[in-house]
Amino acid sequence: MAEPGSELFEAIRRDYRDGDKLPSSLAARHHVSREEVRDALSTVLPLRPQPAGEDELRTYAQRLDALLEEDAARPPAERRPVFELYQDFARRTDRVRVSYRWVWEYLTARRPEPAADNRPSAPPAGPQPSTRPASSGTWASGVPVDMPSFITYLITHAAQHLTELEIEGSLPAAEGVELGMASLGEAAALINQALNELALAGRRNGLPWARMSLWADMPEEELAQQVRDYQHFMTL
């Protein structure tokens, strides 16, 4: 096995950096399995996207404020949830360089709670994280104590696979497909597992399939069946 820091481990990574990108080629060269090649390469930390600067954050804040004003003019029953506001914001913005969490915190910090119209709604200037007190019914309260870190682990390793993905257009079809599928397949499986785990946590906390299917951009019945199949497989 290619242990981190070993000569074999470094040789696999060096050959990968020098252009030998195919798992099958690296495995044959170093007389190891493709799984060992994958493990050696996946220890590389994922690259972080360039964060938005202060000017961009101010522009995002202005657009989100405009969305909140539009929404506030609607009858209460027609006001949109934060996720729909985020989708509208993303459609109006060429390249969104902030996370959904940032948008969610910005909007929830500025939007009055239902039936709390008498509460002061003027927020501090500029983007601020939500200052609401944490609810005692957090999503993690209904799952095993290691579940949040496990989901983080799944997403982190998916990002590592995607970071390592590089497909040269000049590669023959078979090699190009192998290279793409090796990275994308691993990342998709990990992300899908994280989605299933979160959906199970949502069900434990009373979230309806209809609401979660909106976030996952999947038909309700398809999501429900996928999660049930996953739960059945994991508890066999």
C-alpha positions as CSV (number, residue, x, y, z in Angstrom):
1,M,0.0,0.0,0.0
2,A,1.3,3.5,-0.8
3,E,1.6,5.1,2.6
4,P,1.6,8.9,2.8
5,G,5.2,10.2,2.7
6,S,6.6,7.0,1.4
7,E,8.8,6.8,-1.7
8,L,6.1,5.0,-3.6
9,F,3.5,7.5,-2.5
10,E,5.6,10.4,-3.7
11,A,6.5,8.6,-7.0
12,I,2.8,8.2,-7.9
13,R,2.1,11.8,-7.1
14,R,5.2,13.0,-9.1
15,D,4.3,10.9,-12.1
16,Y,0.7,12.2,-12.0
17,R,2.0,15.8,-11.9
18,D,4.3,15.1,-14.8
19,G,1.4,14.2,-17.0
20,D,0.6,10.5,-16.4
21,K,-3.0,11.1,-15.4
22,L,-4.6,7.7,-16.1
23,P,-5.2,5.5,-13.1
24,S,-4.6,2.3,-15.1
25,S,-1.2,3.6,-16.4
26,L,0.0,4.7,-12.9
27,A,-1.1,1.4,-11.5
28,A,0.8,-0.6,-14.1
29,R,3.9,1.6,-13.8
30,H,4.1,1.2,-10.0
31,H,2.7,-2.3,-9.7
32,V,-0.2,-1.4,-7.5
33,S,-3.9,-1.5,-7.8
34,R,-6.0,1.4,-9.2
35,E,-7.5,1.8,-5.7
36,E,-4.0,2.4,-4.3
37,V,-3.4,5.0,-7.0
38,R,-6.7,6.7,-6.1
39,D,-5.8,6.7,-2.4
40,A,-2.4,8.3,-3.1
41,L,-3.8,11.0,-5.3
42,S,-6.8,11.8,-3.1
43,T,-4.6,12.9,-0.2
44,V,-3.9,16.1,-2.2
45,L,-5.9,18.9,-0.5
46,P,-8.5,20.4,-2.8
47,L,-7.9,23.8,-4.3
48,R,-10.1,26.6,-2.8
49,P,-12.0,28.9,-5.2
50,Q,-10.9,32.5,-5.0
51,P,-13.2,34.2,-2.4
52,A,-15.3,37.2,-3.3
53,G,-13.8,40.5,-2.6
54,E,-15.4,43.4,-0.6
55,D,-16.7,45.1,-3.7
56,E,-18.3,41.9,-4.9
57,L,-19.9,41.3,-1.5
58,R,-21.4,44.8,-1.5
59,T,-22.8,44.1,-5.0
60,Y,-24.3,40.8,-3.8
61,A,-25.7,42.5,-0.7
62,Q,-27.4,45.1,-2.8
63,R,-29.0,42.5,-5.1
64,L,-30.2,40.5,-2.1
65,D,-31.6,43.6,-0.5
66,A,-33.5,44.3,-3.7
67,L,-34.9,40.8,-3.7
68,L,-36.0,41.2,-0.1
69,E,-37.8,44.5,-1.0
70,E,-39.6,42.8,-3.9
71,D,-40.6,39.9,-1.7
72,A,-41.8,42.2,1.2
73,A,-44.2,43.9,-1.3
74,R,-46.0,40.5,-1.8
75,P,-48.9,39.3,0.4
76,P,-47.5,37.2,3.3
77,A,-48.8,34.0,1.9
78,E,-46.9,34.6,-1.4
79,R,-43.5,35.4,0.0
80,R,-40.9,33.0,-1.1
81,P,-38.6,30.8,1.0
82,V,-34.9,31.6,1.2
83,F,-34.0,28.8,-1.2
84,E,-36.2,30.3,-4.0
85,L,-34.7,33.8,-3.3
86,Y,-31.3,32.2,-3.7
87,Q,-32.2,30.6,-7.0
88,D,-33.5,34.0,-8.3
89,F,-30.3,35.7,-7.1
90,A,-28.2,33.1,-8.9
91,R,-30.1,33.6,-12.1
92,R,-29.5,37.3,-12.0
93,T,-25.8,36.9,-11.2
94,D,-23.3,35.8,-13.8
95,R,-20.8,34.1,-11.4
96,V,-21.8,33.6,-7.8
97,R,-18.7,33.4,-5.7
98,V,-20.4,33.0,-2.4
99,S,-21.9,29.9,-0.9
100,Y,-25.6,29.2,-0.4
101,R,-24.8,29.3,3.4
102,W,-23.6,32.9,3.0
103,V,-26.7,34.0,1.1
104,W,-28.9,32.1,3.6
105,E,-27.3,33.8,6.6
106,Y,-27.6,37.2,4.9
107,L,-31.3,36.8,4.1
108,T,-32.3,35.3,7.4
109,A,-30.5,38.0,9.3
110,R,-32.6,40.6,7.5
111,R,-35.9,39.0,7.1
112,P,-38.3,39.2,10.1
113,E,-39.5,35.9,11.6
114,P,-43.2,35.1,10.7
115,A,-45.6,36.9,12.9
116,A,-42.9,39.2,14.2
117,D,-43.6,42.3,12.0
118,N,-43.2,44.6,15.0
119,R,-39.6,43.5,15.4
120,P,-37.0,46.0,14.2
121,S,-35.9,44.9,10.8
122,A,-33.1,47.4,10.0
123,P,-29.9,45.3,9.9
124,P,-26.3,46.6,10.4
125,A,-24.8,47.9,7.2
126,G,-22.9,45.4,5.0
127,P,-23.1,41.6,5.0
128,Q,-23.4,40.1,8.4
129,P,-23.9,36.5,9.5
130,S,-27.1,35.5,11.2
131,T,-27.3,36.5,14.9
132,R,-30.4,34.5,15.7
133,P,-30.1,32.2,18.7
134,A,-29.5,28.6,17.7
135,S,-32.6,26.4,17.8
136,S,-32.5,23.6,20.4
137,G,-33.9,21.3,17.6
138,T,-30.8,21.3,15.4
139,W,-30.6,18.7,12.6
140,A,-27.6,17.1,14.3
141,S,-29.6,16.5,17.5
142,G,-31.4,13.6,15.9
143,V,-28.5,11.8,14.4
144,P,-25.4,10.0,15.8
145,V,-22.8,12.3,17.2
146,D,-20.3,11.6,14.4
147,M,-22.8,12.2,11.6
148,P,-21.9,15.9,10.8
149,S,-18.2,15.1,10.6
150,F,-18.9,12.0,8.5
151,I,-20.9,14.1,5.9
152,T,-18.0,16.6,5.9
153,Y,-15.6,13.8,5.2
154,L,-17.7,12.6,2.3
155,I,-17.9,16.0,0.7
156,T,-14.2,16.8,1.3
157,H,-13.1,13.6,-0.5
158,A,-15.5,14.3,-3.4
159,A,-13.9,17.7,-3.8
160,Q,-10.5,16.1,-3.8
161,H,-11.5,13.8,-6.7
162,L,-12.9,16.8,-8.6
163,T,-9.7,18.9,-7.9
164,E,-7.6,16.1,-9.5
165,L,-9.8,15.9,-12.6
166,E,-8.0,17.1,-15.7
167,I,-9.1,15.8,-19.1
168,E,-6.9,16.6,-22.2
169,G,-8.9,17.1,-25.4
170,S,-6.1,15.4,-27.3
171,L,-6.4,12.1,-25.4
172,P,-7.8,9.0,-27.3
173,A,-11.5,8.4,-26.6
174,A,-11.0,5.4,-24.4
175,E,-8.3,7.0,-22.2
176,G,-10.2,10.3,-22.0
177,V,-13.4,8.6,-20.9
178,E,-11.5,6.5,-18.3
179,L,-9.8,9.6,-16.9
180,G,-13.1,11.5,-16.6
181,M,-15.2,8.6,-15.3
182,A,-12.6,7.7,-12.7
183,S,-12.8,11.1,-11.0
184,L,-16.4,12.0,-11.7
185,G,-17.7,8.6,-10.7
186,E,-16.0,8.6,-7.3
187,A,-17.0,12.2,-6.6
188,A,-20.6,11.6,-7.7
189,A,-20.9,8.5,-5.5
190,L,-19.6,10.4,-2.4
191,I,-21.8,13.4,-3.0
192,N,-24.8,11.1,-3.5
193,Q,-24.1,9.3,-0.3
194,A,-23.9,12.6,1.6
195,L,-27.2,13.6,0.0
196,N,-28.8,10.4,1.2
197,E,-27.4,10.8,4.7
198,L,-28.7,14.3,5.0
199,A,-32.1,13.3,3.6
200,L,-32.4,10.6,6.3
201,A,-31.5,13.2,8.9
202,G,-34.2,15.5,7.4
203,R,-36.8,12.8,7.7
204,R,-35.9,12.2,11.4
205,N,-36.5,15.9,12.0
206,G,-39.9,15.9,10.2
207,L,-38.9,17.5,6.8
208,P,-41.3,16.5,4.0
209,W,-40.0,14.8,0.9
210,A,-41.5,17.6,-1.2
211,R,-39.3,20.3,0.4
212,M,-36.1,18.2,0.3
213,S,-36.7,17.3,-3.4
214,L,-36.8,21.0,-4.2
215,W,-33.4,21.5,-2.7
216,A,-32.0,18.4,-4.3
217,D,-33.5,19.3,-7.7
218,M,-35.1,15.8,-8.0
219,P,-38.7,14.6,-8.3
220,E,-40.1,13.9,-4.9
221,E,-40.8,10.2,-5.5
222,E,-37.4,9.6,-7.1
223,L,-35.6,11.1,-4.1
224,A,-37.7,9.2,-1.6
225,Q,-37.1,5.9,-3.4
226,Q,-33.4,6.6,-3.7
227,V,-33.0,7.3,0.0
228,R,-35.1,4.3,1.0
229,D,-33.0,2.0,-1.2
230,Y,-29.8,3.5,0.4
231,Q,-31.2,3.0,3.9
232,H,-32.1,-0.6,3.1
233,F,-28.7,-1.3,1.7
234,M,-26.8,0.3,4.7
235,T,-28.9,-1.7,7.2
236,L,-28.7,-5.1,5.5
